[in-house]
Amino acid sequence: MVELLKSIETGDGRPMASYINPNKYIQHNLAVADGLAGVQGLFQALPKGAAKVNTVRVLQDGDFVFAHTEYNFFGPKTGFDIFRFEDGKIVEHWDNLQEATAKPSPSGHTMTDGPAVASDLDKTAANKLLMQTYMDDLLSGRKEKFTSYFDGNNYIQHSPLVADNLSGLFAGLQALAKQGLAVKYDKVHKVLGEGNFVLVVAEGSFGGKPSAYYDLYRIQNGKIAEHWDTIEAIPSRTEWKNVNGKF
């Protein structure tokens, strides 16, 4: 997957031909046309030598491979990509991109730094269940259970607008809401995991605008220890270049 994503930078067409099923490629990036031709069109639209790609994490859950990457094409971005494989070829792709910030978070973290290699592989199912239950409680408004998912106040946060620790999370969310940027989750679409990393793909709104949330969590001893995310606005249907939907 690193080779395929890096080809955005190098312009090398061989990884695309090697990895992607040319007869079936379902695209969920709403700014890109469906099929292999849509991806090729995106590559051709990039000015030669303008793109930079640095993939920080690659994780796998069955037929799904998901990557956490620093991009620079049409501006610096941080993104998650999810690829679904059939018979060794990619047949479906989802992603979520957010403009990268020049400054670190209030606690000095970037949007991608921190542990990158999965551990506790025997706990994958338990950690996915933990995050599914966490999201169920969040969506159901069971606020009294929220703190039980964390190890006291300890919590490392990579969101650029929010500080570390559970107290920093609460303060950051309250500050965003006061700025008219309330965070709201409505539905979970995917929970993918490998070992101590779990990616939650959800739909909701940010500042009242329909948005996609990709939240990557690192679990330690059955508690949420670290968090990375991207938030991307979902364009109106009239702007979609494919009919597959964001999720």
C-alpha positions in Angstrom: 0.0 0.0 0.0 2.9 2.4 0.7 4.1 1.8 -2.9 0.7 2.6 -4.3 0.2 5.8 -2.3 3.8 6.9 -3.0 3.0 6.6 -6.7 0.9 9.8 -6.3 4.2 11.5 -5.7 6.4 9.7 -8.2 3.9 9.4 -11.0 4.8 5.8 -11.5 1.8 4.0 -13.0 3.0 0.5 -12.2 1.7 0.2 -8.7 -1.8 1.2 -9.8 -1.8 -1.4 -12.5 -0.5 -4.0 -10.1 -2.8 -3.3 -7.1 -6.1 -2.1 -8.6 -8.7 -4.3 -10.3 -9.3 -2.6 -13.6 -12.7 -4.0 -14.0 -14.1 -3.2 -10.6 -13.0 -0.2 -8.5 -15.7 1.5 -6.4 -14.7 5.0 -5.5 -16.0 6.8 -2.4 -13.9 10.0 -2.7 -16.7 12.2 -4.0 -14.3 14.4 -5.8 -13.1 11.6 -8.0 -14.9 9.7 -10.8 -15.7 6.0 -10.4 -13.4 3.3 -11.6 -9.8 3.1 -12.5 -10.2 5.9 -15.0 -11.2 8.3 -12.2 -8.0 7.6 -10.3 -5.9 8.0 -13.5 -7.6 11.3 -14.2 -6.7 12.5 -10.7 -3.1 11.6 -11.2 -3.0 13.4 -14.5 -4.5 16.5 -13.0 -1.6 16.8 -10.5 1.2 19.1 -11.7 4.3 17.1 -12.3 6.5 17.0 -9.2 4.0 18.9 -7.0 2.7 16.0 -4.9 4.4 14.7 -1.7 3.3 11.5 0.1 4.5 10.2 3.5 2.6 7.2 4.8 3.0 6.9 8.6 0.8 3.9 9.4 -0.5 0.9 7.5 -2.9 -1.5 9.3 -5.0 -4.4 8.2 -8.3 -5.9 9.2 -9.3 -8.9 7.0 -9.9 -7.7 3.5 -9.5 -4.1 4.5 -6.2 -2.2 4.6 -6.1 1.3 6.1 -3.4 3.9 5.9 -2.6 7.1 7.7 -0.7 9.5 5.5 0.7 13.0 5.2 -0.1 14.4 1.8 0.8 17.5 -0.1 -1.3 17.9 -3.3 -3.4 20.9 -3.9 -2.1 21.9 -0.4 -0.9 20.0 2.7 -3.3 17.5 4.0 -3.5 14.6 6.5 -5.6 11.7 5.4 -6.9 8.2 6.0 -7.4 5.8 3.1 -9.2 2.5 3.3 -8.8 -0.1 0.6 -10.9 -3.3 0.2 -9.4 -6.2 -1.5 -10.9 -9.1 -3.4 -8.6 -11.9 -4.8 -5.5 -9.8 -4.1 -6.7 -6.7 -5.9 -8.2 -3.4 -4.6 -11.9 -3.1 -5.6 -13.1 -0.3 -3.3 -11.6 2.8 -1.7 -12.7 5.3 0.9 -10.8 8.3 2.3 -11.0 11.3 4.6 -8.8 14.3 4.1 -8.2 17.3 6.3 -6.1 20.3 5.7 -2.9 20.0 7.7 -2.0 22.7 10.2 1.4 24.4 10.3 1.3 24.5 14.1 1.3 21.5 16.4 -1.5 20.9 18.8 -1.8 22.8 22.1 0.2 19.9 23.7 2.9 19.9 20.9 1.8 17.0 18.8 1.4 16.8 15.1 -1.6 15.1 13.4 0.4 11.9 12.7 3.3 11.5 15.2 3.3 8.8 17.9 3.4 5.0 17.8 3.0 3.6 14.3 3.3 -0.2 14.6 0.4 -2.4 15.9 0.9 -4.5 19.0 -1.4 -6.7 21.1 -2.6 -8.5 18.0 -4.4 -11.0 20.1 -6.6 -8.2 21.4 -7.9 -7.0 18.1 -11.5 -8.2 18.6 -11.7 -7.0 22.2 -10.4 -3.5 21.2 -12.8 -3.2 18.3 -15.7 -4.2 20.6 -14.5 -1.6 23.1 -14.7 1.2 20.5 -18.0 0.0 19.1 -19.4 0.1 22.7 -17.9 3.5 23.3 -19.5 4.8 20.1 -22.8 3.2 21.0 -22.7 5.0 24.4 -21.7 8.3 22.7 -24.5 8.1 20.2 -27.0 7.2 22.9 -26.0 10.1 25.1 -24.8 7.9 28.0 -22.5 10.6 29.3 -22.1 9.0 32.7 -20.1 6.1 31.0 -17.7 8.3 29.1 -14.9 8.6 31.6 -14.8 4.8 32.2 -13.2 4.4 28.7 -10.1 6.3 29.8 -7.3 5.8 32.2 -8.1 8.6 34.6 -7.1 11.9 33.0 -4.4 10.3 30.8 -5.0 10.8 27.1 -2.8 11.8 24.2 -4.6 14.0 21.6 -3.4 14.7 18.1 -6.3 16.8 17.0 -4.7 20.2 16.2 -7.3 22.2 18.2 -7.4 20.1 21.3 -5.0 19.6 24.2 -3.9 16.4 25.9 -5.8 14.6 28.7 -9.5 14.1 29.2 -9.7 17.6 30.7 -8.2 19.0 27.5 -10.7 17.1 25.4 -13.7 18.4 27.3 -12.3 22.0 27.3 -11.5 21.7 23.6 -14.9 20.5 22.6 -16.6 23.2 24.6 -14.4 25.9 23.0 -15.2 24.6 19.5 -18.9 24.7 20.3 -18.7 28.3 21.5 -17.1 29.1 18.1 -20.0 27.5 16.3 -18.0 24.4 15.5 -20.0 21.8 17.5 -18.9 18.2 17.0 -21.8 15.8 16.5 -21.8 12.1 15.6 -24.9 10.5 14.1 -23.9 7.1 12.8 -21.0 4.7 12.8 -20.2 3.1 9.4 -17.1 1.1 10.1 -15.0 -0.1 13.0 -11.7 -1.5 11.7 -8.8 -2.6 13.8 -5.4 -4.3 14.1 -4.1 -5.0 17.6 -4.0 -1.9 19.7 -5.2 0.4 16.9 -8.9 0.9 16.0 -10.3 3.1 13.3 -13.9 4.4 13.6 -15.5 5.8 10.5 -18.6 7.9 11.3 -21.0 10.4 9.9 -22.2 13.5 11.6 -21.8 17.2 11.5 -19.1 19.8 12.3 -20.3 23.3 12.9 -23.7 22.2 11.5 -22.2 21.0 8.2 -22.6 17.3 7.2 -19.2 15.8 7.8 -17.2 12.5 7.9 -15.2 11.6 11.0 -12.3 9.2 10.8 -11.0 8.6 14.4 -8.0 6.4 15.0 -7.6 5.2 18.6 -4.7 3.5 20.3 -5.9 1.2 23.1 -3.7 0.4 26.1 -4.8 -2.1 28.8 -8.4 -1.8 27.8 -8.5 2.0 27.9 -8.3 4.7 25.2 -4.8 6.1 25.4 -4.3 8.1 22.2 -6.3 9.6 19.4 -5.7 10.9 15.8 -8.5 12.1 13.5 -9.5 13.8 10.3 -12.8 15.7 9.7 -14.0 16.3 6.1 -17.1 18.1 5.0 -19.4 16.1 2.8 -20.3 18.0 -0.3 -23.8 18.4 -1.6 -24.9 15.6 -4.0 -24.8 18.0 -7.0 -21.0 18.2 -6.6 -20.4 14.4 -6.4 -18.3 12.9 -9.3 -19.6 9.4 -8.5 -22.8 8.0 -7.1 -21.3 5.7 -4.4 -21.6 8.0 -1.4 -19.0 8.9 1.1 -19.5 5.8 3.2 
